[in-house]
Amino acid sequence: MLRDLAYLFYPIYCASCNGALYKNEKLLCTTCRHELPLGNFHNVNAKKIEKVFYGRVKIENAASLFIFQKDSLIQNLIHNLKYKGREEIGEELGKWLGEKLAQNPDYQKIDVVIPVPLHKKRLRERGYNQVKKFGIEIAEKLNAGYIDSVLKKNSYHKKQSKHNKGSRWINISETFGIQNESLLENKHILLVDDIITTGATIEACIEALKAIPNIKISIATMAITE
């Protein structure tokens, strides 16, 4: 009764459509959960990601949970994660994708999950890295480690969403570095991020990580642009 009363005065809202949730719903309303553009992550979306990086950097495996479309439920979902303080979205999406990856033999030998980092100034502004909880949950599902102390972002730039595709690559290039690299030597790394658009951010991360001896790199993201 107390829970029902609290919900009456302090309703919980769907992280995608912003409508009020029923008390048996969590994070997403039933309608949004069925309408989100969930892709065939280990086939269709994997091929899309591989096409993005073909001839640019070597990756072992790739997966995205959703297909990102402009002015869509998934755009609103990730907007709420990044700019509205709803970190629980990353946590739930990590559980969702992590459960799927754990069923795929290609991901059962992942040693460590690492997030695409934020610059320390951006981290202070936002208060959190939107892919941290996403990565932690995936690591747990894969029985892998989670390390966010090796890959670092060295340069602070304006938000990438305000750049076109050409200037976005120039803006990202050579902004990542590594430290404590011995933590990742001889490891199969799963690099996680929120959205793949041009692939410039992940490519720059991989270029930095390539300095670490004898590593393999796979990718997992919340979404890939259509």
N, CA, C and O of each residue as an XYZ file, in Angstrom:
904
protein
N       0.821     -1.202      0.000
C       0.000      0.000      0.000
C       0.863      1.264      0.000
O       0.552      2.250     -0.668
N       1.969      1.206      0.778
C       2.867      2.364      0.825
C       3.507      2.621     -0.538
O       3.667      3.766     -0.960
N       3.871      1.522     -1.219
C       4.462      1.668     -2.556
C       3.460      2.280     -3.520
O       3.807      3.163     -4.305
N       2.224      1.817     -3.463
C       1.188      2.346     -4.343
C       0.935      3.821     -4.070
O       0.738      4.610     -4.994
N       0.944      4.184     -2.792
C       0.722      5.576     -2.422
C       1.873      6.455     -2.910
O       1.651      7.557     -3.410
N       3.099      5.963     -2.761
C       4.264      6.716     -3.222
C       4.217      6.891     -4.733
O       4.550      7.955     -5.253
N       3.805      5.853     -5.425
C       3.740      5.929     -6.890
C       2.683      6.937     -7.331
O       2.843      7.597     -8.357
N       1.605      7.057     -6.559
C       0.546      7.996     -6.895
C       1.074      9.432     -6.925
O       0.722     10.211     -7.811
N       1.912      9.772     -5.959
C       2.427     11.138     -5.852
C       3.769     11.324     -6.572
O       4.112     12.434     -6.979
N       4.524     10.227     -6.725
C       5.833     10.306     -7.381
C       5.929      9.222     -8.452
O       6.668      8.251     -8.291
N       5.186      9.388     -9.541
C       5.191      8.362    -10.591
C       6.568      8.229    -11.244
O       7.346      9.182    -11.290
N       6.847      7.037    -11.743
C       8.085      6.755    -12.464
C       7.766      6.781    -13.950
O       6.740      6.256    -14.381
N       8.644      7.391    -14.728
C       8.345      7.594    -16.137
C       9.182      6.698    -17.035
O      10.331      6.380    -16.728
N       8.586      6.302    -18.141
C       9.263      5.490    -19.145
C      10.477      6.253    -19.671
O      10.376      7.435    -19.998
N      11.617      5.581    -19.751
C      12.852      6.217    -20.187
C      12.883      6.480    -21.677
O      13.812      7.117    -22.172
N      11.885      6.001    -22.402
C      11.862      6.201    -23.846
C      10.782      7.181    -24.281
O      11.080      8.158    -24.969
N       9.512      6.934    -23.887
C       8.414      7.813    -24.314
C       8.038      8.845    -23.264
O       7.246      9.749    -23.534
N       8.609      8.714    -22.051
C       8.356      9.627    -20.934
C       6.942      9.533    -20.360
O       6.531     10.391    -19.579
N       6.208      8.504    -20.740
C       4.899      8.276    -20.143
C       5.043      7.593    -18.790
O       6.054      6.945    -18.520
N       4.034      7.738    -17.943
C       4.087      7.123    -16.614
C       4.063      5.599    -16.729
O       3.301      5.037    -17.516
N       4.901      4.943    -15.936
C       4.940      3.487    -15.920
C       3.900      2.926    -14.964
O       3.589      3.533    -13.939
N       3.362      1.753    -15.312
C       2.556      1.019    -14.357
C       3.485      0.391    -13.324
O       4.680      0.235    -13.576
N       2.948      0.036    -12.179
C       3.803     -0.406    -11.077
C       4.531     -1.712    -11.384
O       5.531     -2.009    -10.729
N       4.070     -2.504    -12.353
C       4.756     -3.740    -12.705
C       5.734     -3.554    -13.863
O       6.333     -4.526    -14.323
N       5.905     -2.314    -14.342
C       6.840     -2.038    -15.425
C       8.123     -1.443    -14.861
O       8.099     -0.739    -13.852
N       9.239     -1.732    -15.518
C      10.535     -1.238    -15.058
C      11.268     -0.570    -16.208
O      11.479     -1.187    -17.252
N      11.649      0.657    -16.031
C      12.425      1.467    -16.969
C      11.636      1.823    -18.221
O      11.490      2.999    -18.553
N      11.121      0.797    -18.925
C      10.392      1.004    -20.173
C       8.958      0.522    -20.033
O       8.687     -0.478    -19.369
N       8.040      1.252    -20.670
C       6.660      0.763    -20.716
C       6.590     -0.418    -21.677
O       7.486     -0.619    -22.497
N       5.535     -1.183    -21.569
C       5.392     -2.374    -22.398
C       5.378     -2.025    -23.879
O       5.955     -2.750    -24.690
N       4.730     -0.933    -24.240
C       4.664     -0.523    -25.647
C       6.049     -0.216    -26.194
O       6.411     -0.695    -27.269
N       6.829      0.579    -25.467
C       8.177      0.929    -25.942
C       9.073     -0.298    -26.016
O       9.862     -0.441    -26.950
N       8.954     -1.173    -25.042
C       9.806     -2.369    -25.040
C       9.589     -3.197    -26.297
O      10.520     -3.839    -26.782
N       8.382     -3.188    -26.824
C       8.093     -3.955    -28.035
C       8.357     -3.163    -29.311
O       8.529     -3.749    -30.380
N       8.390     -1.830    -29.207
C       8.562     -1.011    -30.404
C       9.989     -0.533    -30.630
O      10.303     -0.046    -31.716
N      10.860     -0.658    -29.637
C      12.248     -0.264    -29.842
C      12.860     -1.106    -30.968
O      12.595     -2.305    -31.056
N      13.673     -0.487    -31.824
C      14.207     -1.182    -33.010
C      15.335     -2.137    -32.659
O      16.499     -1.893    -32.977
N      14.969     -3.234    -31.995
C      15.945     -4.244    -31.602
C      16.391     -5.018    -32.833
O      15.570     -5.616    -33.528
N      17.686     -5.007    -33.100
C      18.196     -5.667    -34.290
C      18.640     -7.086    -34.012
O      18.743     -7.509    -32.861
N      18.900     -7.811    -35.077
C      19.510     -9.133    -34.972
C      20.985     -8.893    -34.682
O      21.820     -8.911    -35.586
N      21.297     -8.667    -33.393
C      22.565     -8.036    -33.019
C      23.781     -8.818    -33.469
O      24.808     -8.215    -33.781
N      23.705    -10.143    -33.515
C      24.898    -10.928    -33.831
C      24.998    -11.236    -35.327
O      25.890    -11.976    -35.744
N      24.099    -10.682    -36.131
C      24.135    -10.955    -37.565
C      24.031     -9.661    -38.351
O      25.024     -9.183    -38.901
N      22.821     -9.084    -38.408
C      22.596     -7.885    -39.207
C      23.425     -6.715    -38.704
O      24.183     -6.113    -39.464
N      23.281     -6.389    -37.417
C      24.005     -5.244    -36.875
C      25.511     -5.470    -36.874
O      26.276     -4.529    -37.089
N      25.949     -6.712    -36.634
C      27.377     -7.007    -36.667
C      27.949     -6.705    -38.044
O      29.036     -6.138    -38.153
N      27.233     -7.075    -39.084
C      27.719     -6.815    -40.439
C      27.757     -5.321    -40.730
O      28.649     -4.844    -41.431
N      26.789     -4.579    -40.191
C      26.797     -3.124    -40.370
C      28.029     -2.509    -39.720
O      28.666     -1.627    -40.297
N      28.358     -2.968    -38.533
C      29.523     -2.438    -37.831
C      30.796     -2.807    -38.563
O      31.681     -1.969    -38.738
N      30.894     -4.056    -38.992
C      32.085     -4.483    -39.718
C      32.280     -3.665    -40.988
O      33.412     -3.374    -41.376
N      31.187     -3.300    -41.628
C      31.275     -2.468    -42.835
C      31.807     -1.074    -42.508
O      32.586     -0.509    -43.276
N      31.390     -0.525    -41.375
C      31.866      0.802    -40.956
C      33.385      0.807    -40.803
O      34.047      1.768    -41.195
N      33.936     -0.265    -40.234
C      35.362     -0.279    -39.905
C      36.222     -1.023    -40.929
O      37.437     -1.129    -40.761
N      35.604     -1.527    -41.972
C      36.353     -2.298    -42.968
C      37.465     -1.437    -43.578
O      37.216     -0.327    -44.047
N      38.675     -1.956    -43.566
C      39.811     -1.240    -44.127
C      40.359     -0.138    -43.240
O      41.298      0.555    -43.631
N      39.789      0.040    -42.045
C      40.223      1.113    -41.139
C      40.977      0.547    -39.943
O      42.144      0.877    -39.730
N      40.321     -0.297    -39.167
C      40.971     -0.952    -38.031
C      40.459     -2.395    -37.955
O      39.379     -2.712    -38.455
N      41.248     -3.250    -37.328
C      40.880     -4.662    -37.201
C      40.070     -4.875    -35.933
O      40.484     -4.468    -34.847
N      38.925     -5.509    -36.069
C      38.126     -5.910    -34.922
C      37.798     -7.393    -35.044
O      37.690     -7.935    -36.143
N      37.645     -8.029    -33.899
C      37.346     -9.458    -33.883
C      35.856     -9.718    -34.074
O      35.459    -10.489    -34.947
N      35.047     -9.075    -33.261
C      33.596     -9.253    -33.289
C      32.928     -7.915    -32.994
O      33.544     -7.024    -32.409
N      31.673     -7.777    -33.397
C      30.955     -6.516    -33.196
C      29.485     -6.794    -32.938
O      28.902     -7.710    -33.519
N      28.890     -5.990    -32.055
C      27.471     -6.152    -31.738
C      26.874     -4.815    -31.324
O      27.515     -4.025    -30.632
N      25.636     -4.571    -31.758
C      24.853     -3.423    -31.293
C      23.460     -3.915    -30.939
O      22.888     -4.761    -31.626
N      22.930     -3.375    -29.861
C      21.625     -3.831    -29.402
C      20.493     -3.281    -30.262
O      19.553     -4.004    -30.592
N      20.585     -1.975    -30.632
C      19.510     -1.321    -31.365
C      20.011     -0.691    -32.662
O      21.209     -0.485    -32.856
N      19.063     -0.394    -33.534
C      19.310      0.444    -34.697
C      18.833      1.849    -34.339
O      17.677      2.044    -33.962
N      19.730      2.821    -34.460
C      19.422      4.192    -34.075
C      18.786      4.945    -35.235
O      19.314      4.961    -36.347
N      17.654      5.561    -34.960
C      16.966      6.377    -35.951
C      16.683      7.749    -35.352
O      16.356      7.862    -34.171
N      16.807      8.781    -36.163
C      16.569     10.133    -35.694
C      15.099     10.317    -35.332
O      14.214      9.763    -35.985
N      14.849     11.102    -34.283
C      13.491     11.395    -33.813
C      12.724     10.116    -33.488
O      11.545      9.988    -33.818
N      13.395      9.185    -32.847
C      12.788      7.900    -32.531
C      12.798      7.643    -31.032
O      13.353      8.426    -30.260
N      12.185      6.546    -30.630
C      12.179      6.157    -29.228
C      13.588      5.901    -28.723
O      13.909      6.250    -27.587
N      14.435      5.297    -29.549
C      15.798      5.000    -29.112
C      16.606      6.285    -28.961
O      17.458      6.374    -28.076
N      16.352      7.287    -29.814
C      17.048      8.564    -29.648
C      16.676      9.204    -28.311
O      17.539      9.722    -27.602
N      15.403      9.165    -27.978
C      14.952      9.728    -26.705
C      15.520      8.954    -25.526
O      15.874      9.539    -24.502
N      15.606      7.647    -25.672
C      16.148      6.800    -24.617
C      17.602      7.170    -24.311
O      17.974      7.337    -23.150
N      18.414      7.296    -25.354
C      19.828      7.610    -25.154
C      20.010      9.063    -24.730
O      20.939      9.377    -23.987
N      19.136      9.950    -25.195
C      19.180     11.339    -24.743
C      18.941     11.413    -23.231
O      19.631     12.147    -22.524
N      17.964     10.652    -22.747
C      17.686     10.641    -21.313
C      18.859     10.071    -20.521
O      19.130     10.511    -19.403
N      19.548      9.101    -21.094
C      20.724      8.532    -20.455
C      21.851      9.557    -20.362
O      22.465      9.712    -19.306
N      22.122     10.252    -21.458
C      23.293     11.123    -21.524
C      23.085     12.483    -20.866
O      24.015     13.044    -20.287
N      21.877     13.007    -20.955
C      21.679     14.398    -20.555
C      20.666     14.611    -19.434
O      20.541     15.722    -18.921
N      19.944     13.562    -19.048
C      18.926     13.713    -18.014
C      19.260     12.958    -16.737
O      18.420     12.830    -15.846
N      20.478     12.463    -16.650
C      20.918     11.824    -15.420
C      20.357     10.440    -15.156
O      20.457      9.944    -14.034
N      19.767      9.803    -16.164
C      19.137      8.513    -15.941
C      20.124      7.374    -16.212
O      20.015      6.654    -17.205
N      21.082      7.236    -15.304
C      22.128      6.228    -15.452
C      21.581      4.804    -15.460
O      22.211      3.888    -15.989
N      20.404      4.631    -14.869
C      19.844      3.277    -14.826
C      19.548      2.737    -16.219
O      19.420      1.526    -16.400
N      19.438      3.624    -17.206
C      19.218      3.179    -18.587
C      20.425      2.378    -19.069
O      20.272      1.300    -19.644
N      21.623      2.907    -18.835
C      22.831      2.185    -19.220
C      22.937      0.841    -18.528
O      23.359     -0.147    -19.130
N      22.554      0.808    -17.264
C      22.600     -0.431    -16.495
C      21.677     -1.488    -17.095
O      22.079     -2.637    -17.275
N      20.440     -1.098    -17.403
C      19.474     -2.057    -17.943
C      19.854     -2.502    -19.354
O      19.698     -3.675    -19.693
N      20.352     -1.579    -20.179
C      20.765     -1.965    -21.530
C      21.986     -2.884    -21.492
O      22.140     -3.760    -22.342
N      22.848     -2.675    -20.498
C      23.991     -3.567    -20.335
C      23.563     -4.979    -19.975
O      24.116     -5.952    -20.487
N      22.580     -5.089    -19.093
C      22.052     -6.409    -18.745
C      21.426     -7.073    -19.970
O      21.613     -8.266    -20.212
N      20.683     -6.279    -20.734
C      19.966     -6.778    -21.912
C      20.958     -7.325    -22.939
O      20.838     -8.468    -23.380
N      21.937     -6.503    -23.315
C      22.908     -6.942    -24.318
C      23.845     -8.001    -23.746
O      24.216     -8.946    -24.443
N      24.229     -7.847    -22.479
C      25.131     -8.810    -21.868
C      24.573    -10.222    -21.869
O      25.306    -11.182    -22.108
N      23.283    -10.355    -21.603
C      22.649    -11.681    -21.623
C      22.713    -12.297    -23.011
O      22.911    -13.504    -23.149
N      22.545    -11.473    -24.039
C      22.608    -11.977    -25.407
C      24.036    -12.357    -25.790
O      24.262    -13.394    -26.413
N      24.994    -11.515    -25.418
C      26.388    -11.807    -25.747
C      26.869    -13.068    -25.045
O      27.656    -13.829    -25.606
N      26.403    -13.295    -23.826
C      26.829    -14.465    -23.063
C      26.415    -15.769    -23.731
O      26.984    -16.824    -23.449
N      25.426    -15.697    -24.614
C      24.958    -16.892    -25.323
C      25.717    -17.118    -26.628
O      25.504    -18.121    -27.309
N      26.597    -16.190    -26.974
C      27.333    -16.261    -28.234
C      28.771    -16.711    -27.968
O      29.480    -16.048    -27.210
N      29.219    -17.808    -28.565
C      30.579    -18.303    -28.305
C      31.675    -17.288    -28.619
O      32.750    -17.339    -28.021
N      31.416    -16.363    -29.552
C      32.424    -15.371    -29.914
C      32.781    -14.438    -28.766
O      33.850    -13.829    -28.769
N      31.889    -14.323    -27.781
C      32.104    -13.388    -26.679
C      32.415    -14.080    -25.355
O      32.578    -13.416    -24.332
N      32.495    -15.375    -25.367
C      32.711    -16.101    -24.122
C      34.168    -16.113    -23.678
O      34.487    -16.558    -22.575
N      35.050    -15.618    -24.546
C      36.466    -15.543    -24.179
C      36.934    -14.097    -24.007
O      38.133    -13.821    -24.042
N      35.999    -13.189    -23.823
C      36.362    -11.799    -23.517
C      37.020    -11.753    -22.145
O      36.481    -12.292    -21.179
N      38.178    -11.112    -22.056
C      38.885    -11.011    -20.782
C      38.487     -9.774    -19.988
O      38.357     -9.826    -18.765
N      38.295     -8.662    -20.692
C      38.043     -7.410    -19.987
C      37.183     -6.483    -20.838
O      37.340     -6.430    -22.058
N      36.288     -5.762    -20.203
C      35.438     -4.768    -20.852
C      35.970     -3.388    -20.484
O      36.242     -3.112    -19.315
N      36.119     -2.519    -21.492
C      36.548     -1.147    -21.221
C      35.595     -0.175    -21.922
O      35.141     -0.450    -23.033
N      35.290      0.951    -21.285
C      34.394      1.930    -21.897
C      35.162      2.955    -22.713
O      36.322      3.240    -22.413
N      34.532      3.514    -23.742
C      35.064      4.717    -24.371
C      35.032      5.808    -23.309
O      33.968      6.080    -22.753
N      36.164      6.442    -23.009
C      36.208      7.390    -21.894
C      35.709      8.785    -22.260
O      35.668      9.156    -23.433
N      35.337      9.539    -21.253
C      35.062     10.956    -21.392
C      36.289     11.746    -20.927
O      37.039     11.282    -20.068
N      36.490     12.925    -21.489
C      37.509     13.801    -20.956
C      37.095     14.201    -19.545
O      35.905     14.297    -19.248
N      38.078     14.434    -18.675
C      37.772     14.717    -17.270
C      36.893     15.958    -17.103
O      36.109     16.040    -16.157
N      37.021     16.924    -18.022
C      36.164     18.105    -17.933
C      34.729     17.753    -18.286
O      33.802     18.196    -17.609
N      34.530     16.958    -19.341
C      33.181     16.508    -19.689
C      32.597     15.650    -18.578
O      31.404     15.731    -18.288
N      33.438     14.828    -17.954
C      32.970     13.982    -16.861
C      32.482     14.827    -15.696
O      31.473     14.500    -15.070
N      33.189     15.909    -15.403
C      32.744     16.807    -14.340
C      31.428     17.476    -14.705
O      30.549     17.633    -13.857
N      31.292     17.870    -15.971
C      30.071     18.539    -16.415
C      28.859     17.614    -16.310
O      27.803     18.004    -15.812
N      29.032     16.387    -16.787
C      27.910     15.443    -16.824
C      27.730     14.736    -15.501
O      26.607     14.420    -15.106
N      28.831     14.485    -14.813
C      28.771     13.804    -13.531
C      28.948     12.303    -13.611
O      29.076     11.646    -12.578
N      28.957     11.744    -14.808
C      29.095     10.301    -14.992
C      29.412     10.011    -16.451
O      29.100     10.810    -17.334
N      30.030      8.872    -16.697
C      30.222      8.368    -18.058
C      29.008      7.504    -18.384
O      28.739      6.524    -17.688
N      28.282      7.856    -19.424
C      27.017      7.186    -19.725
C      27.173      5.718    -20.105
O      26.187      4.981    -20.106
N      28.396      5.275    -20.429
C      28.573      3.862    -20.794
C      29.215      3.046    -19.675
O      29.467      1.855    -19.856
N      29.486      3.663    -18.517
C      30.136      2.927    -17.434
C      29.272      1.771    -16.939
O      29.718      0.624    -16.924
N      28.043      2.065    -16.535
C      27.185      1.003    -16.007
C      26.827     -0.007    -17.094
O      26.664     -1.195    -16.816
N      26.708      0.464    -18.319
C      26.497     -0.423    -19.474
C      27.622     -1.442    -19.543
O      27.373     -2.640    -19.673
N      28.865     -0.967    -19.455
C      30.022     -1.857    -19.528
C      30.143     -2.777    -18.329
O      30.490     -3.949    -18.475
N      29.859     -2.252    -17.142
C      29.953     -3.070    -15.933
C      28.990     -4.253    -15.989
O      29.350     -5.374    -15.629
N      27.764     -3.995    -16.443
C      26.775     -5.083    -16.520
C      27.153     -6.120    -17.571
O      26.965     -7.317    -17.356
N      27.683     -5.670    -18.707
C      28.123     -6.621    -19.732
C      29.268     -7.467    -19.190
O      29.290     -8.682    -19.389
N      30.218     -6.836    -18.509
C      31.343     -7.575    -17.935
C      30.852     -8.647    -16.968
O      31.363     -9.767    -16.963
N      29.870     -8.303    -16.158
C      29.337     -9.271    -15.198
C      28.706    -10.461    -15.904
O      28.909    -11.608    -15.505
N      27.939    -10.188    -16.954
C      27.290    -11.275    -17.689
C      28.303    -12.175    -18.388
O      28.057    -13.367    -18.570
N      29.450    -11.602    -18.783
C      30.473    -12.373    -19.499
C      31.540    -12.935    -18.561
O      32.498    -13.562    -19.013
N      31.378    -12.712    -17.262
C      32.390    -13.120    -16.290
C      33.757    -12.552    -16.642
O      34.774    -13.234    -16.517
N      33.772    -11.315    -17.076
C      34.999    -10.625    -17.479
C      35.299     -9.511    -16.491
O      34.450     -9.141    -15.681
N      36.522     -8.975    -16.565
C      36.875     -7.839    -15.748
C      36.355     -6.547    -16.360
O      35.945     -6.521    -17.520
N      36.374     -5.495    -15.588
C      36.005     -4.161    -16.075
C      37.111     -3.203    -15.664
O      37.426     -3.083    -14.480
N      37.707     -2.518    -16.646
C      38.820     -1.601    -16.378
C      38.572     -0.285    -17.112
O      38.357     -0.271    -18.324
N      38.603      0.816    -16.367
C      38.448      2.126    -17.002
C      39.635      3.046    -16.707
O      39.522      4.270    -16.774
N      40.773      2.431    -16.379
C      41.945      3.221    -15.997
C      43.079      3.164    -17.020
O      44.177      3.647    -16.742
N      42.838      2.588    -18.187
C      43.891      2.477    -19.203
C      43.663      3.463    -20.344
O      44.547      4.256    -20.665
N      42.498      3.418    -20.949
C      42.186      4.307    -22.070
C      41.711      5.647    -21.536
O      40.791      5.705    -20.721
N      42.340      6.732    -21.998
C      42.021      8.071    -21.524
C      41.794      9.008    -22.706
O      42.431      8.877    -23.751
N      40.881      9.950    -22.522
C      40.686     10.993    -23.525
C      41.504     12.204    -23.126
O      41.338     12.744    -22.032
N      42.393     12.631    -24.021
C      43.348     13.690    -23.707
C      42.869     15.086    -24.072
O      43.334     16.069    -23.496
N      41.946     15.186    -25.022
C      41.530     16.498    -25.519
C      40.053     16.723    -25.252
O      39.250     15.790    -25.268
N      39.716     17.968    -25.009
C      38.323     18.345    -24.760
C      37.809     19.141    -25.950
O      38.392     20.162    -26.316
N      36.725     18.681    -26.552
C      36.143     19.353    -27.708
C      34.663     19.577    -27.478
O      34.088     19.070    -26.515
N      34.052     20.339    -28.368
C      32.616     20.517    -28.349
C      31.944     19.175    -28.597
O      32.567     18.243    -29.107
N      30.678     19.084    -28.235
C      29.941     17.841    -28.405
C      29.968     17.403    -29.867
O      29.774     18.208    -30.778
N      30.214     16.100    -30.067
C      30.350     15.585    -31.427
C      29.062     15.684    -32.234
O      29.110     15.733    -33.463
N      27.919     15.714    -31.570
C      26.646     15.781    -32.282
C      26.491     17.074    -33.062
O      25.640     17.168    -33.947
N      27.318     18.088    -32.737
C      27.219     19.373    -33.421
C      28.117     19.448    -34.645
O      28.166     20.480    -35.314
N      28.835     18.358    -34.947
C      29.739     18.336    -36.090
C      29.163     17.466    -37.201
O      28.434     16.506    -36.949
N      29.515     17.831    -38.458
C      29.149     16.955    -39.557
C      30.140     15.796    -39.618
O      31.096     15.767    -38.843
N      29.931     14.851    -40.515
C      30.742     13.642    -40.529
C      32.214     13.927    -40.791
O      33.085     13.304    -40.184
N      32.500     14.878    -41.705
C      33.877     15.170    -42.026
C      34.614     15.820    -40.871
O      35.706     15.384    -40.508
N      34.036     16.847    -40.295
C      34.703     17.557    -39.204
C      34.737     16.720    -37.937
O      35.597     16.938    -37.083
N      33.815     15.760    -37.794
C      33.788     14.921    -36.603
C      35.058     14.092    -36.517
O      35.615     13.928    -35.431
N      35.533     13.557    -37.664
C      36.751     12.760    -37.646
C      37.960     13.622    -37.299
O      38.808     13.206    -36.510
N      38.050     14.826    -37.883
C      39.159     15.733    -37.586
C      39.161     16.093    -36.105
O      40.219     16.200    -35.485
N      37.981     16.276    -35.549
C      37.837     16.675    -34.151
C      38.236     15.551    -33.194
O      38.774     15.819    -32.120
N      37.977     14.292    -33.574
C      38.250     13.151    -32.710
C      39.698     12.684    -32.814
O      40.281     12.237    -31.826
N      40.279     12.785    -34.008
C      41.557     12.162    -34.293
C      42.633     12.525    -33.267
O      42.810     13.688    -32.905
N      43.337     11.499    -32.816
C      44.499     11.654    -31.945
C      44.156     12.311    -30.597
O      44.974     13.051    -30.052
N      42.969     12.051    -30.062
C      42.615     12.625    -28.764
C      42.656     11.596    -27.640
O      42.418     11.944    -26.483
N      42.951     10.339    -27.954
C      42.973      9.291    -26.942
C      44.391      8.800    -26.686
O      45.226      8.786    -27.590
N      44.653      8.402    -25.456
C      45.936      7.853    -25.084
C      45.751      6.729    -24.088
O      44.633      6.447    -23.657
N      46.856      6.082    -23.721
C      46.781      4.960    -22.784
C      47.767      5.159    -21.640
O      48.768      5.864    -21.767
N      47.453      4.521    -20.531
C      48.331      4.457    -19.369
C      48.086      3.104    -18.694
O      47.072      2.455    -18.953
N      48.995      2.688    -17.846
C      48.860      1.390    -17.171
C      48.574      0.269    -18.169
O      47.781     -0.632    -17.898
N      49.239      0.341    -19.337
C      48.912     -0.594    -20.414
C      49.147     -2.056    -20.071
O      48.569     -2.935    -20.709
N      49.983     -2.335    -19.077
C      50.258     -3.727    -18.701
C      48.992     -4.439    -18.225
O      48.928     -5.668    -18.251
N      47.986     -3.678    -17.792
C      46.726     -4.281    -17.336
C      45.973     -4.975    -18.468
O      45.145     -5.854    -18.230
N      46.270     -4.568    -19.702
C      45.534     -5.125    -20.842
C      46.392     -5.992    -21.751
O      45.898     -6.499    -22.758
N      47.662     -6.170    -21.419
C      48.526     -6.992    -22.266
C      47.982     -8.419    -22.380
O      47.558     -9.019    -21.393
N      48.005     -8.946    -23.606
C      47.587    -10.329    -23.893
C      46.102    -10.578    -23.607
O      45.702    -11.711    -23.340
N      45.290     -9.524    -23.662
C      43.864     -9.661    -23.348
C      42.998     -9.520    -24.599
O      43.373     -8.863    -25.570
N      41.839    -10.154    -24.544
C      40.784     -9.909    -25.530
C      39.866     -8.860    -24.912
O      39.193     -9.118    -23.914
N      39.847     -7.689    -25.509
C      39.149     -6.528    -24.966
C      37.804     -6.334    -25.657
O      37.699     -6.474    -26.876
N      36.794     -6.016    -24.888
C      35.510     -5.597    -25.445
C      35.361     -4.105    -25.178
O      35.196     -3.689    -24.031
N      35.419     -3.309    -26.225
C      35.303     -1.858    -26.140
C      33.838     -1.479    -26.277
O      33.202     -1.851    -27.263
N      33.284     -0.746    -25.314
C      31.851     -0.432    -25.334
C      31.618      1.069    -25.449
O      32.374      1.877    -24.910
N      30.549      1.421    -26.168
C      30.168      2.818    -26.356
C      28.652      2.883    -26.509
O      27.979      1.853    -26.514
N      28.114      4.109    -26.633
C      26.661      4.229    -26.776
C      26.222      4.072    -28.238
O      25.454      3.163    -28.550
N      26.697      4.943    -29.136
C      26.233      4.905    -30.526
C      27.409      4.908    -31.497
O      28.393      5.619    -31.292
N      27.300      4.120    -32.540
C      28.238      4.193    -33.653
C      27.590      5.017    -34.754
O      26.515      4.668    -35.243
N      28.234      6.106    -35.144
C      27.770      6.911    -36.284
C      28.805      6.766    -37.399
O      28.685      5.882    -38.248
N      29.805      7.620    -37.399
C      30.883      7.489    -38.399
C      31.903      6.444    -37.983
O      32.657      5.957    -38.826
N      31.946      6.092    -36.723
C      32.960      5.168    -36.214
C      34.255      5.850    -35.826
O      35.208      5.179    -35.428
N      34.314      7.181    -35.934
C      35.560      7.906    -35.684
C      36.049      7.750    -34.250
O      37.244      7.563    -34.021
N      35.138      7.826    -33.285
C      35.544      7.723    -31.884
C      36.145      6.362    -31.586
O      37.223      6.277    -30.997
N      35.466      5.300    -31.984
C      35.959      3.959    -31.707
C      37.251      3.691    -32.466
O      38.161      3.056    -31.933
N      37.341      4.162    -33.690
C      38.571      3.978    -34.450
C      39.758      4.629    -33.745
O      40.835      4.040    -33.658
N      39.555      5.854    -33.239
C      40.631      6.547    -32.535
C      41.023      5.800    -31.260
O      42.202      5.736    -30.913
N      40.030      5.234    -30.560
C      40.324      4.432    -29.367
C      41.164      3.208    -29.727
O      42.140      2.896    -29.045
N      40.782      2.523    -30.792
C      41.507      1.324    -31.202
C      42.925      1.666    -31.626
O      43.855      0.919    -31.322
N      43.105      2.775    -32.319
C      44.449      3.201    -32.714
C      45.338      3.405    -31.490
O      46.520      3.061    -31.516
N      44.776      3.962    -30.421
C      45.551      4.139    -29.193
C      45.852      2.794    -28.530
O      46.965      2.564    -28.056
N      44.858      1.911    -28.499
C      45.015      0.621    -27.833
C      45.985     -0.302    -28.561
O      46.539     -1.215    -27.949
N      46.198     -0.082    -29.851
C      47.070     -0.945    -30.643
C      48.508     -0.949    -30.143
O      49.283     -1.840    -30.488
N      48.866      0.031    -29.340
C      50.224      0.077    -28.786
C      50.437     -0.987    -27.711
O      51.577     -1.255    -27.331
N      49.370     -1.590    -27.221
C      49.465     -2.604    -26.163
C      49.766     -3.956    -26.803
O      49.079     -4.354    -27.743
N      50.788     -4.673    -26.308
C      51.187     -5.944    -26.934
C      50.108     -7.024    -26.886
O      49.443     -7.222    -25.869
N      49.958     -7.710    -28.009
C      49.199     -8.957    -28.102
C      47.773     -8.847    -27.576
O      47.360     -9.627    -26.717
N      47.025     -7.881    -28.089
C      45.620     -7.746    -27.692
C      44.697     -8.030    -28.877
O      45.097     -7.923    -30.036
N      43.474     -8.388    -28.561
C      42.392     -8.491    -29.530
C      41.298     -7.529    -29.087
O      41.102     -7.311    -27.892
N      40.587     -6.955    -30.050
C      39.559     -5.969    -29.708
C      38.239     -6.317    -30.394
O      38.182     -6.488    -31.612
N      37.201     -6.417    -29.605
C      35.837     -6.541    -30.107
C      35.063     -5.299    -29.661
O      35.531     -4.530    -28.822
N      33.878     -5.117    -30.235
C      33.085     -3.906    -29.989
C      31.655     -4.296    -29.608
O      31.085     -5.235    -30.163
N      31.092     -3.560    -28.656
C      29.669     -3.687    -28.333
C      29.117     -2.304    -28.025
O      29.705     -1.566    -27.234
N      28.001     -1.945    -28.637
C      27.406     -0.635    -28.415
C      25.898     -0.760    -28.184
O      25.285     -1.786    -28.476
N      25.334      0.305    -27.658
C      23.894      0.323    -27.469
C      23.162      0.369    -28.792
O      22.120     -0.266    -28.952
N      23.711      1.131    -29.760
C      23.026      1.302    -31.043
C      24.019      1.632    -32.146
O      25.139      2.075    -31.890
N      23.582      1.406    -33.375
C      24.307      1.833    -34.558
C      23.333      2.597    -35.428
O      22.177      2.199    -35.575
N      23.798      3.699    -36.009
C      22.900      4.518    -36.847
C      22.474      3.735    -38.082
O      23.216      2.917    -38.624
N      21.255      4.020    -38.497
C      20.675      3.311    -39.639
C      21.378      3.703    -40.921
O      21.029      3.209    -41.993
